[in-house]
Each structure stands twice: as structure tokens, then as C-alpha cells.
Amino acid sequence: MAHASPTSFARRRFVAHAAALAAALPASALAGFNFFTSEYTASRDELQAQIARRFPVQQRYAEIFTVGLRDPQLLLDARGNRAAITAVLSIASPLLRPASTEGIVTVSSALRYDAPTRALRLDQPRAERLELQGLTGRDAERLQQIGAVVAQELLRDQALRTFTAEELTVGRKTYDIGDITVLDDGIKVQLK
């Protein structure tokens, strides 16, 4: 009967201790690369910080309206495997009285990995909710339609997380991103 060497025993004990420690830590403490399980977990806080740096954004619509988004808040839907961004929406136009109005928009989206830019991006976002303050009737409906179209356009292909080449390389092995899973408190991607 072969006996385990002291080195293999110490290695098994280390792996068991690391697994027990990982199980005891909150999920947010596990954010980052885990090459043992071939996955990377980006915490909600990390993703929120990256998104916030890309705002405010704005775009003209029909040369008459300027639609802007600011103060984004990331929401994660583990059951639907989707991410959403809620932001303050503003619409300004010389045709409006007063000249601008604000509201809240929530845009949800599937996610995809864009290999050439090494970015995890929103994919085909759609406005789920849009509320404008102080407007009713047909004007409110038209402005909500404009706001929804422009918000979707502004957030299309928005990067949630961009990886560096160094982050995806260990030794001589360069990893690519596979399956994307939305968690309640982060996003997990498979490294392949």
C-alpha cells in the first residue's frame, strides 16, 4: 500500500482549507479570477464603478431633442440572466415648455462578450420603464417614446467590464470568455 508523501498531504490540506475559507466568505469577497474553477466574478460594486465612469451621456434626436442619461444604477437579475441600468433621463428641446423635462428610465439587457475589445457588453437593451415628471397626455407619450429609443441607443453595446490582455493571460495560456452568468451580486464568466 502506497503512502501519500508529506508534500501531497500538505497540498490536499491547503486545498481543503482554501475551499473551506472560500465557502465562509461572502460572494463579494470572491470577486476576481479563479483559475482553479476557470471563472471570473465581477462584483456588482466593481461593475457599478466602471459604468459610472462612462456617464453622463447624451444624444440628439431628430435635430430637435437632446436626450441625456446620468447617475446610472446597475441592477442584476439572476433569474432572467439580465442586467439593467436605471438612470436619470433628461429631454431638452426649444419646442418644450419648460425647455426640458426629467424622469427615470430603466433599460434591461442580455450580455455578450466582444472578443476584439475584450469587453463584456450590453446586448440589445430595451427600455422597460420610463417615467417623466410633470407631463401627461400625448406629449408625455411622444416624449416617452423618444426617450426610450434614445436610451436604448445610448446603452447599446455599453461595456460593463473590459479585461486587459494581462488579466486573461497566465503563463503561456491566454484565456477567452465563455458562458456569462448574472448573479444577484455580480456577473460570473467562464474562462476557456
Sequence and secondary structure as in RCSB ss.txt:
>XXXX:A:sequence
MAHASPTSFARRRFVAHAAALAAALPASALAGFNFFTSEYTASRDELQAQIARRFPVQQRYAEIFTVGLRDPQLL
LDARGNRAAITAVLSIASPLLRPASTEGIVTVSSALRYDAPTRALRLDQPRAERLELQGLTGRDAERLQQIGAVV
AQELLRDQALRTFTAEELTVGRKTYDIGDITVLDDGIKVQLK
>XXXX:A:secstr
     HHHHHHHHHHHHHHHHHHHS GGGG EEETTTTEEEEEHHHHHHHHHTT  EEEEETTTEEEEEEEEEEE
EETTTTEEEEEEEEEEE TTSSSSEEEEEEEEEEEEEEEGGGTEEEEEEEEEEEEEETT  HHHHHHHHHHHHHH
HHHHHTT EEEE  TTTTEETTEE  EEEEEE SSEEEEEE 
